[in-house]
Amino acid sequence: MAAKSKESSGADRKLEIVDGRTGEDSVKVWERYREKAHFWRAIALLQSPLAVVALLVALSMYFSGDTIVEVPERPQPGHYSVKKLPDSEFIHVAVEVANLITTFTPATVDRQFKAARKYLWEPALTQFETDKIKTELRMIQQTARSQLFFIDTKQVKVERRPELDSVVVRLPGKRQKLIGNRALPEDEFVAYVRMTTIPRNVYNEYGIVVTDMRFEERELPTLGGRAEVEEAQPAAESPTKE
């Protein structure tokens, strides 16, 4: 028996030598693998709770989340008459349109004219396209002209014309023109904006539209009917008729 055990241990020894390993080498290899095994086990133990937490969060969001479908609003029916709206609403629209048209730089004038166009109603829209978009816009860009219009808010006046179903807002102030970096003399300037109302919709809450505009270097004698505005036509700068 002793001889057989010696023979078997000798055979194992020969196998180790044939494989190029000794007992000490096997131990070192195992130690290196053990370190890697501990490292990957630590990573697995760290990832496991994170995966569980992520799964729980996903499930809670899935079961508690609400599905929201956005549907465009339908146009609101109805029509505000000129009599029902306060002066402040007409002043707001008049100031907005006047600033878009009279305060600009060569870099912003195209965008501002297109924004002002959305407030216009025929026949002012056609006249604006002819006088401003097709003619003045090109001149402003070619001459690098900038302009500022400072509205005197204390002098703003509103005149209602119930027989014409319209409102005229007078916006007096001062205008400053610049050609490139050269400033031109400042002058008195008055903007007259005539407005009426159309059926309201989601894009125009009160249905206020501009039906006529006048930009004067002097004040008109009256804000009255159409005839008075027509009489002052020679002094007008790029008038926009309705």
PAZAPA-4460 file (N, C-alpha, C; in steps of 0.05 Angstrom, whole numbers, plus 32768, in hexadecimal, padded with zeros to 4 digits):
% residues 242
    n_x    n_y    n_z   ca_x   ca_y   ca_z    c_x    c_y    c_z   seq   type   mol
   8011   7FE8   8000   8000   8000   8000   8011   8019   8000     1      M     A
   8026   8018   8010   8038   802F   8011   8045   8034   7FF6     2      A     A
   804B   801D   7FE9   8058   8020   7FCF   8044   802C   7FBB     3      A     A
   802B   8024   7FBD   8017   802F   7FAA   8013   804D   7FAF     4      K     A
   8012   8055   7FC8   800E   8072   7FCE   8026   8082   7FC4     5      S     A
   803D   8076   7FC7   8055   8084   7FBD   8054   8087   7F9F     6      K     A
   804B   8071   7F93   8049   8072   7F75   8034   8087   7F6C     7      E     A
   801D   8088   7F7A   8008   809C   7F72   8012   80B8   7F77     8      S     A
   801F   80BE   7F8E   8029   80D9   7F93   803E   80E0   7F7F     9      S     A
   804F   80CC   7F77   8063   80D2   7F63   8056   80D7   7F48    10      G     A
   8040   80C9   7F42   8032   80CE   7F29   8026   80EA   7F29    11      A     A
   801A   80F3   7F3F   800F   810E   7F41   8025   8123   7F3E    12      D     A
   803B   811C   7F4A   8052   812F   7F47   805B   8132   7F2B    13      R     A
   805B   811B   7F1D   8064   811C   7F01   804F   812C   7EF0    14      K     A
   8035   8128   7EF6   8021   8137   7EE7   8024   8155   7EEB    15      L     A
   802A   815E   7F03   802E   817A   7F09   8046   8185   7EFA    16      E     A
   805B   8174   7EF9   8073   817C   7EEB   806E   817E   7ECD    17      I     A
   805E   816A   7EC3   8058   816A   7EA6   8047   8182   7E9F    18      V     A
   8034   818A   7EB0   8023   81A2   7EAB   8033   81BB   7EAF    19      D     A
   804A   81BA   7EB8   805A   81D3   7EBD   8053   81E1   7ED6    20      G     A
   8046   81D3   7EE8   803E   81E0   7F01   8048   81CF   7F19    21      R     A
   804D   81DE   7F2E   8053   81D1   7F47   803D   81D7   7F5B    22      T     A
   803E   81CD   7F72   8029   81D2   7F86   8027   81F0   7F8D    23      G     A
   803F   81FC   7F90   803F   8219   7F98   8033   822A   7F82    24      E     A
   8039   8223   7F69   802D   8233   7F52   800F   8231   7F52    25      D     A
   8004   821A   7F58   7FE7   8217   7F58   7FDB   8228   7F6E    26      S     A
   7FE7   822A   7F84   7FDD   823B   7F9A   7FDD   8258   7F92    27      V     A
   7FF2   8261   7F85   7FF4   827D   7F7C   7FDE   8283   7F67    28      K     A
   7FDA   8270   7F55   7FC5   8274   7F41   7FAA   8277   7F4E    29      V     A
   7FA5   8265   7F61   7F8B   8266   7F70   7F88   8280   7F7F    30      W     A
   7F9D   828A   7F8B   7F9B   82A4   7F99   7F94   82BB   7F87    31      E     A
   7FA0   82BB   7F6F   7F99   82D0   7F5C   7F7C   82CE   7F53    32      R     A
   7F72   82B7   7F4D   7F56   82B3   7F46   7F44   82BA   7F5D    33      Y     A
   7F4C   82B4   7F75   7F3C   82BA   7F8C   7F38   82D8   7F90    34      R     A
   7F4D   82E8   7F8B   7F4B   8305   7F8D   7F37   8310   7F78    35      E     A
   7F39   8305   7F60   7F27   830E   7F4B   7F0A   8305   7F51    36      K     A
   7F07   82ED   7F5C   7EED   82E4   7F64   7EE0   82F5   7F79    37      A     A
   7EF1   82FE   7F8D   7EE7   8310   7FA2   7EDF   832B   7F96    38      H     A
   7EEE   8334   7F83   7EE8   834E   7F76   7ECE   834D   7F67    39      F     A
   7ECA   8339   7F57   7EB1   8337   7F47   7E99   8331   7F59    40      W     A
   7E9E   8323   7F6F   7E88   831E   7F81   7E80   8338   7F8F    41      R     A
   7E93   8349   7F96   7E8D   8363   7FA2   7E7D   8374   7F8F    42      A     A
   7E85   8374   7F75   7E76   8383   7F61   7E59   8379   7F5F    43      I     A
   7E56   835F   7F5E   7E3C   8353   7F5C   7E2A   835A   7F74    44      A     A
   7E37   8359   7F8C   7E28   8360   7FA4   7E20   837E   7FA4    45      L     A
   7E30   838F   7F98   7E2A   83AB   7F97   7E14   83B1   7F82    46      L     A
   7E15   83A3   7F6C   7E02   83A8   7F56   7DE6   839D   7F5D    47      Q     A
   7DE6   8388   7F6C   7DCC   837B   7F71   7DB8   838D   7F7F    48      S     A
   7DBF   839B   7F95   7DAB   83AE   7FA1   7DA4   83C5   7F8F    49      P     A
   7DB8   83CF   7F7F   7DB2   83E4   7F6D   7D9E   83DC   7F58    50      L     A
   7DA1   83C3   7F4E   7D8E   83B9   7F3A   7D72   83B6   7F46    51      A     A
   7D71   83AD   7F5F   7D57   83AA   7F6C   7D4A   83C5   7F70    52      V     A
   7D5A   83D9   7F79   7D4F   83F4   7F7D   7D45   8400   7F62    53      V     A
   7D55   83FD   7F4D   7D4D   8407   7F33   7D33   83FA   7F29    54      A     A
   7D30   83E0   7F2E   7D18   83D1   7F26   7D00   83DB   7F35    55      L     A
   7D03   83E0   7F4F   7CED   83EA   7F5F   7CE4   8406   7F57    56      L     A
   7CF8   8417   7F51   7CF2   8432   7F47   7CE3   8431   7F2D    57      V     A
   7CEC   8420   7F1A   7CDF   841D   7F00   7CC3   8413   7F03    58      A     A
   7CBE   8400   7F15   7CA3   83F6   7F19   7C91   840B   7F25    59      L     A
   7C9C   841A   7F39   7C8B   842F   7F45   7C83   8444   7F31    60      S     A
   7C97   844C   7F1F   7C90   8460   7F0A   7C7C   8455   7EF6    61      M     A
   7C7F   843C   7EF0   7C6C   842F   7EDD   7C50   842F   7EE7    62      Y     A
   7C4C   8427   7F01   7C31   8424   7F0C   7C25   843E   7F15    63      F     A
   7C36   8452   7F1D   7C2C   846B   7F27   7C2C   8481   7F13    64      S     A
   7C39   847E   7EFC   7C3A   8493   7EE8   7C20   8496   7ED9    65      G     A
   7C1B   84AF   7ED1   7C03   84B5   7EC2   7C0A   84BB   7EA4    66      D     A
   7BFA   84B0   7E93   7BFE   84B5   7E76   7BF0   84CF   7E6E    67      T     A
   7C00   84E2   7E64   7BF5   84FC   7E5C   7BF6   84FE   7E3E    68      I     A
   7BDF   8503   7E32   7BDD   8507   7E15   7BD6   8524   7E10    69      V     A
   7BE8   8533   7E03   7BE3   854F   7DFE   7BD3   8552   7DE5    70      E     A
   7BBD   8560   7DE7   7BAB   8565   7DD0   7BA9   8583   7DCC    71      V     A
   7BAE   858D   7DB4   7BAC   85AA   7DB0   7B90   85B4   7DB7    72      P     A
   7B90   85CC   7DC3   7B76   85D8   7DCB   7B66   85DF   7DB2    73      E     A
   7B4C   85DC   7DB5   7B3A   85E4   7DA0   7B36   8603   7DA1    74      R     A
   7B33   860F   7D8A   7B2D   862C   7D8A   7B15   8633   7D9B    75      P     A
   7B18   8648   7DAB   7B02   864F   7DBD   7AEE   865F   7DAE    76      Q     A
   7AD5   8657   7DAE   7AC0   8666   7DA0   7ABB   8680   7DAF    77      P     A
   7AB0   8692   7DA2   7AA8   86AB   7DAF   7AB5   86C3   7DA1    78      G     A
   7AAA   86DA   7DA8   7AB4   86F3   7D9C   7AB1   870A   7DB0    79      H     A
   7AC7   8717   7DB6   7AC6   872E   7DC8   7AC1   8747   7DB7    80      Y     A
   7AAD   8755   7DBE   7AA8   876F   7DB0   7ABC   8783   7DBA    81      S     A
   7AC0   8798   7DAB   7AD2   87AD   7DB3   7AC9   87BA   7DCD    82      V     A
   7AB0   87BB   7DD2   7AA5   87C8   7DEA   7AAC   87B7   7E03    83      K     A
   7AAF   879D   7E01   7AB3   878C   7E18   7AD0   878C   7E22    84      K     A
   7AE2   8793   7E11   7AFF   8792   7E18   7B08   87AC   7E24    85      L     A
   7B19   87AC   7E38   7B23   87C5   7E44   7B38   87D1   7E32    86      P     A
   7B3E   87EB   7E38   7B52   87F9   7E28   7B6E   87EC   7E2B    87      D     A
   7B73   87E0   7E42   7B8E   87D5   7E46   7B95   87BF   7E33    88      S     A
   7B81   87AF   7E2A   7B86   879A   7E17   7B8E   87A5   7DFB    89      E     A
   7B80   87BA   7DF3   7B87   87C7   7DD9   7BA2   87D5   7DDB    90      F     A
   7BA8   87E1   7DF1   7BC2   87EE   7DF4   7BD8   87DA   7DF3    91      I     A
   7BD4   87C3   7DFF   7BE8   87AE   7DFF   7BEF   87A5   7DE3    92      H     A
   7BDA   87A0   7DD3   7BDE   8797   7DB7   7BEB   87AD   7DA7    93      V     A
   7BE2   87C6   7DAA   7BED   87DC   7D9B   7C0A   87E0   7DA1    94      A     A
   7C12   87DF   7DBA   7C2E   87E3   7DC2   7C3F   87CC   7DB6    95      V     A
   7C35   87B4   7DB8   7C43   879D   7DAE   7C49   879F   7D90    96      E     A
   7C34   87A6   7D80   7C38   87A9   7D63   7C4A   87C0   7D5C    97      V     A
   7C46   87D7   7D6A   7C56   87EF   7D64   7C73   87E9   7D6A    98      A     A
   7C79   87DC   7D80   7C95   87D6   7D86   7CA2   87C3   7D72    99      N     A
   7C93   87AF   7D69   7C9D   879D   7D55   7CA4   87AA   7D3B   100      L     A
   7C95   87BF   7D34   7C99   87CC   7D1A   7CAC   87E4   7D1C   101      I     A
   7CAD   87F1   7D33   7CBD   880A   7D34   7CD6   8809   7D44   102      T     A
   7CDB   87F3   7D52   7CF4   87F0   7D61   7D01   87D6   7D58   103      T     A
   7D18   87D9   7D49   7D24   87C2   7D3D   7D42   87C8   7D37   104      F     A
   7D50   87B3   7D30   7D6B   87B4   7D25   7D6B   87A4   7D0B   105      T     A
   7D7F   87A8   7CFA   7D7F   8799   7CE1   7D7F   877B   7CE5   106      P     A
   7D89   8771   7CFC   7D89   8755   7D01   7D6F   874A   7D0A   107      A     A
   7D5E   875B   7D16   7D44   8751   7D21   7D2C   875A   7D11   108      T     A
   7D2F   876D   7CFE   7D18   8779   7CF1   7D07   8764   7CE2   109      V     A
   7D14   8751   7CD5   7D05   873D   7CC6   7CF3   872D   7CD9   110      D     A
   7CFE   8723   7CEF   7CEF   8713   7D02   7CD9   8724   7D0F   111      R     A
   7CDE   873D   7D15   7CCA   874E   7D22   7CB3   8754   7D0F   112      Q     A
   7CB9   875A   7CF6   7CA3   8760   7CE3   7C91   8747   7CDF   113      F     A
   7C9D   8730   7CDF   7C8D   8718   7CDC   7C7C   8713   7CF5   114      K     A
   7C86   871A   7D0C   7C76   8717   7D25   7C60   872B   7D25   115      A     A
   7C65   8744   7D1C   7C4F   8758   7D1B   7C3A   8751   7D07   116      A     A
   7C41   8743   7CF3   7C2E   873A   7CDE   7C17   872A   7CE9   117      R     A
   7C1D   871B   7CFF   7C08   8709   7D0A   7BF1   8719   7D17   118      K     A
   7BF6   8732   7D1E   7BE1   8742   7D2A   7BCF   8750   7D16   119      Y     A
   7BD7   8750   7CFC   7BC9   8760   7CE8   7BB2   8752   7CDC   120      L     A
   7B9F   8762   7CD3   7B86   8759   7CC6   7B82   8769   7CAD   121      W     A
   7B76   875C   7C9A   7B72   876A   7C80   7B61   8783   7C84   122      E     A
   7B66   8798   7C74   7B7B   879A   7C5F   7B96   87A3   7C69   123      P     A
   7B99   87A7   7C83   7BB3   87AF   7C8D   7BC9   879B   7C87   124      A     A
   7BC2   8782   7C87   7BD6   876D   7C81   7BE2   8770   7C65   125      L     A
   7BD1   8774   7C51   7BDB   8777   7C36   7BED   8790   7C33   126      T     A
   7BE4   87A6   7C40   7BF4   87BE   7C3F   7C0E   87BB   7C4D   127      Q     A
   7C0F   87AD   7C63   7C27   87A8   7C72   7C3B   8798   7C61   128      F     A
   7C30   8784   7C54   7C41   8773   7C42   7C4E   8784   7C2D   129      E     A
   7C3F   8797   7C21   7C4A   87A8   7C0C   7C5E   87BC   7C16   130      T     A
   7C56   87CB   7C2B   7C66   87E2   7C34   7C7E   87D9   7C45   131      D     A
   7C7A   87C6   7C56   7C8F   87BF   7C6A   7C9F   87A6   7C61   132      K     A
   7C92   8790   7C5C   7CA0   8778   7C56   7CB0   8779   7C3C   133      I     A
   7CA3   8783   7C27   7CAF   8783   7C0D   7CC1   879C   7C07   134      K     A
   7CBC   87B2   7C14   7CCA   87CA   7C0E   7CDD   87D3   7C25   135      T     A
   7CD1   87DA   7C3C   7CE1   87E6   7C51   7CF5   87D2   7C5D   136      E     A
   7CED   87B9   7C5F   7CFE   87A4   7C6B   7D19   87A3   7C5C   137      L     A
   7D18   87A3   7C42   7D30   87A1   7C32   7D41   87BB   7C36   138      R     A
   7D35   87D2   7C37   7D43   87EB   7C3B   7D51   87EC   7C56   139      M     A
   7D44   87E2   7C6A   7D4F   87E1   7C85   7D68   87D0   7C86   140      I     A
   7D67   87B9   7C7A   7D7E   87A7   7C79   7D95   87B1   7C68   141      Q     A
   7D8E   87BE   7C52   7DA3   87C9   7C41   7DB2   87E1   7C4D   142      Q     A
   7DA3   87F2   7C5B   7DAF   8809   7C67   7DB8   8805   7C84   143      T     A
   7DB4   87ED   7C8F   7DBC   87E6   7CAB   7DAF   87FA   7CBE   144      A     A
   7D95   8800   7CBA   7D87   8813   7CCB   7D7B   8806   7CE3   145      R     A
   7D7F   8812   7CFA   7D73   880A   7D13   7D60   8820   7D1C   146      S     A
   7D4D   8819   7D2D   7D39   882D   7D35   7D2F   8827   7D51   147      Q     A
   7D2B   883C   7D60   7D20   8839   7D7B   7D07   884B   7D7E   148      L     A
   7CF2   8841   7D89   7CDA   8851   7D8E   7CD4   8850   7DAC   149      F     A
   7CD6   8867   7DB9   7CD2   8869   7DD6   7CB6   8874   7DDA   150      F     A
   7CA4   8864   7DE3   7C88   886C   7DE6   7C85   887B   7E01   151      I     A
   7C77   8891   7DFF   7C70   88A1   7E17   7C56   8896   7E23   152      D     A
   7C59   8884   7E36   7C41   8876   7E40   7C2D   8888   7E4D   153      T     A
   7C36   88A0   7E57   7C24   88B2   7E64   7C11   88C0   7E50   154      K     A
   7C1A   88C0   7E36   7C0A   88CE   7E22   7BFA   88BB   7E10   155      Q     A
   7BFA   88A1   7E17   7BEA   888E   7E07   7BCD   8894   7E0A   156      V     A
   7BBE   8894   7DF3   7BA2   8899   7DF4   7B93   8884   7DE4   157      K     A
   7B7B   887F   7DED   7B6A   886B   7DDF   7B50   8879   7DD7   158      V     A
   7B48   8876   7DBE   7B2F   8880   7DB5   7B1E   886A   7DA9   159      E     A
   7B07   8867   7DB4   7AF5   8852   7DAB   7AE2   885D   7D95   160      R     A
   7ADD   884D   7D81   7ACB   8854   7D6B   7AB6   883E   7D69   161      R     A
   7AA2   883F   7D7B   7A8E   8829   7D7B   7A7E   8827   7D61   162      P     A
   7A7A   883D   7D53   7A6C   883B   7D3A   7A7C   882D   7D25   163      E     A
   7A96   882D   7D28   7AA8   881E   7D15   7AB1   8803   7D21   164      L     A
   7AA9   87FE   7D39   7AB1   87E5   7D47   7AD0   87E3   7D48   165      D     A
   7ADC   87F9   7D4F   7AFA   87F9   7D50   7B04   880B   7D66   166      S     A
   7B1D   8808   7D6C   7B2B   8818   7D80   7B45   8822   7D74   167      V     A
   7B4B   883C   7D79   7B65   8847   7D70   7B75   884E   7D88   168      V     A
   7B8E   8844   7D88   7BA1   884A   7D9E   7BB7   885C   7D94   169      V     A
   7BBB   8873   7DA1   7BD0   8885   7D99   7BE8   8881   7DAB   170      R     A
   7BFF   887C   7D9F   7C18   8877   7DAE   7C2D   888C   7DA6   171      L     A
   7C2E   88A2   7DB5   7C42   88B7   7DAF   7C5D   88B0   7DBC   172      P     A
   7C72   88BB   7DB1   7C8C   88B7   7DBD   7CA2   88C3   7DAC   173      G     A
   7CBA   88B9   7DAF   7CD1   88C4   7DA0   7CDE   88AD   7D91   174      K     A
   7CE7   88B3   7D78   7CF4   889F   7D67   7D11   88A6   7D62   175      R     A
   7D22   8892   7D65   7D3F   8896   7D60   7D48   8882   7D4A   176      Q     A
   7D52   888D   7D34   7D5C   887D   7D1F   7D7B   887C   7D1F   177      K     A
   7D86   8866   7D17   7DA3   8862   7D15   7DA9   8855   7CFA   178      L     A
   7DBB   8861   7CEB   7DC5   8855   7CD2   7DE1   884B   7CD8   179      I     A
   7DE3   8830   7CDB   7DFD   8825   7CE4   7E01   882E   7D01   180      G     A
   7E17   883D   7D06   7E1D   8848   7D21   7E17   8865   7D23   181      N     A
   7E0C   8871   7D0E   7E07   888E   7D0E   7DEA   8893   7D15   182      R     A
   7DE6   88A3   7D2A   7DCB   88A9   7D34   7DC0   88C1   7D26   183      A     A
   7DA7   88BF   7D1D   7D99   88D6   7D11   7D8A   88E5   7D26   184      L     A
   7D83   88FE   7D20   7D75   890E   7D34   7D5B   8901   7D3D   185      P     A
   7D56   8902   7D57   7D3E   88F7   7D62   7D26   8907   7D5A   186      E     A
   7D0F   88FB   7D55   7CF7   8909   7D4D   7CDF   88FF   7D5D   187      D     A
   7CCA   8910   7D5D   7CB1   8909   7D69   7CA3   88F5   7D57   188      E     A
   7C95   88E2   7D63   7C8A   88CC   7D53   7C70   88C3   7D61   189      F     A
   7C5C   88BE   7D51   7C42   88B5   7D5B   7C39   889D   7D4B   190      V     A
   7C31   8888   7D58   7C26   8870   7D4B   7C08   886F   7D51   191      A     A
   7BF8   886B   7D3C   7BDB   8867   7D3F   7BD5   884B   7D37   192      Y     A
   7BC9   883C   7D49   7BC2   8820   7D43   7BA4   881C   7D46   193      V     A
   7B97   8815   7D30   7B7A   8810   7D31   7B75   87F2   7D33   194      R     A
   7B63   87EA   7D45   7B5E   87CE   7D4A   7B40   87C8   7D4B   195      M     A
   7B3A   87AF   7D46   7B1F   87A5   7D4A   7B22   8789   7D55   196      T     A
   7B0C   877A   7D57   7B0C   875F   7D61   7B00   874C   7D4D   197      T     A
   7B0A   8733   7D4E   7B00   871D   7D3E   7AFA   8706   7D51   198      I     A
   7AED   86F1   7D48   7AE9   86DA   7D5A   7B03   86D0   7D66   199      P     A
   7B03   86CD   7D80   7B1C   86C5   7D8E   7B23   86A8   7D88   200      R     A
   7B3C   86A1   7D8D   7B46   8685   7D8A   7B5D   8681   7D9D   201      N     A
   7B69   8669   7D9C   7B7E   8663   7DAF   7B97   8674   7DA9   202      V     A
   7B9A   867E   7D91   7BB2   868E   7D8B   7BAD   86AC   7D90   203      Y     A
   7B95   86B4   7D94   7B8E   86D0   7D98   7B78   86D0   7DAD   204      N     A
   7B7F   86D3   7DC6   7B6D   86CF   7DDC   7B55   86E2   7DDB   205      E     A
   7B59   86FB   7DD3   7B43   870E   7DD3   7B3A   8715   7DB6   206      Y     A
   7B48   870A   7DA2   7B40   8710   7D87   7B46   872C   7D7D   207      G     A
   7B59   873A   7D8A   7B60   8755   7D82   7B73   8754   7D6A   208      I     A
   7B6C   8763   7D55   7B7D   8764   7D3D   7B80   8781   7D35   209      V     A
   7B96   8787   7D27   7B9C   87A2   7D1E   7B92   87A5   7D02   210      V     A
   7B81   87B9   7CFE   7B76   87BE   7CE4   7B82   87D6   7CD5   211      T     A
   7B90   87E7   7CE3   7B9D   87FE   7CD6   7BB3   8808   7CE8   212      D     A
   7BC8   8813   7CDB   7BDE   881F   7CEA   7BE7   8838   7CDC   213      M     A
   7BEF   884C   7CEC   7BFA   8865   7CE1   7C12   886C   7CF2   214      R     A
   7C28   8873   7CE6   7C40   887C   7CF4   7C46   8899   7CEB   215      F     A
   7C42   88AC   7CFD   7C43   88C8   7CF6   7C5B   88D6   7D04   216      E     A
   7C66   88E9   7CF6   7C7A   88FA   7D03   7C6E   8912   7D11   217      E     A
   7C55   8915   7D0E   7C46   892A   7D1C   7C2B   891E   7D25   218      R     A
   7C1F   892B   7D38   7C06   8920   7D43   7BEF   8928   7D32   219      E     A
   7BDD   8915   7D2D   7BC5   891B   7D1D   7BB2   892C   7D2E   220      L     A
   7BA2   893D   7D20   7B8F   894E   7D2F   7B7A   893E   7D3E   221      P     A
   7B74   8926   7D35   7B5F   8916   7D42   7B65   88F9   7D3E   222      T     A
   7B5A   88E9   7D4F   7B5B   88CC   7D4C   7B41   88C1   7D40   223      L     A
   7B32   88D2   7D34   7B17   88CC   7D2C   7B16   88B7   7D16   224      G     A
   7B02   88BB   7D05   7AFC   88A7   7CF0   7B11   88A5   7CDB   225      G     A
   7B0A   8895   7CC7   7B1D   888F   7CB2   7B25   88A8   7CA2   226      R     A
   7B13   88BA   7C9F   7B18   88D2   7C8E   7B2F   88E3   7C9A   227      A     A
   7B2F   88E6   7CB5   7B44   88F6   7CC1   7B60   88EA   7CBD   228      E     A
   7B61   88CF   7CBE   7B7B   88C2   7CBA   7B84   88C5   7C9D   229      V     A
   7B71   88C3   7C8B   7B78   88C6   7C6F   7B82   88E2   7C68   230      E     A
   7B77   88F7   7C75   7B7F   8912   7C70   7B9C   8917   7C78   231      E     A
   7BA5   8909   7C8C   7BC1   890C   7C96   7BD4   88FB   7C87   232      A     A
   7BCC   88EE   7C72   7BDD   88DB   7C63   7BF7   88E7   7C5A   233      Q     A
   7BFA   8900   7C4F   7C13   890A   7C46   7C29   8909   7C5A   234      P     A
   7C23   890B   7C74   7C38   890C   7C88   7C3E   88F0   7C93   235      A     A
   7C30   88DC   7C89   7C33   88C1   7C94   7C4C   88B4   7C89   236      A     A
   7C57   88A3   7C99   7C6F   8893   7C91   7C66   8876   7C8E   237      E     A
   7C67   886C   7C75   7C60   8851   7C6F   7C46   8849   7C7B   238      S     A
   7C2F   8856   7C74   7C15   884F   7C80   7C0D   8833   7C79   239      P     A
   7BFD   8827   7C8A   7BF2   880D   7C85   7BD4   8810   7C87   240      T     A
   7BC6   880D   7C71   7BAA   8811   7C71   7B9B   87F7   7C76   241      K     A
   7B83   87FA   7C7E   7B72   87E3   7C82   7B62   87DE   7C69   242      E     A
***
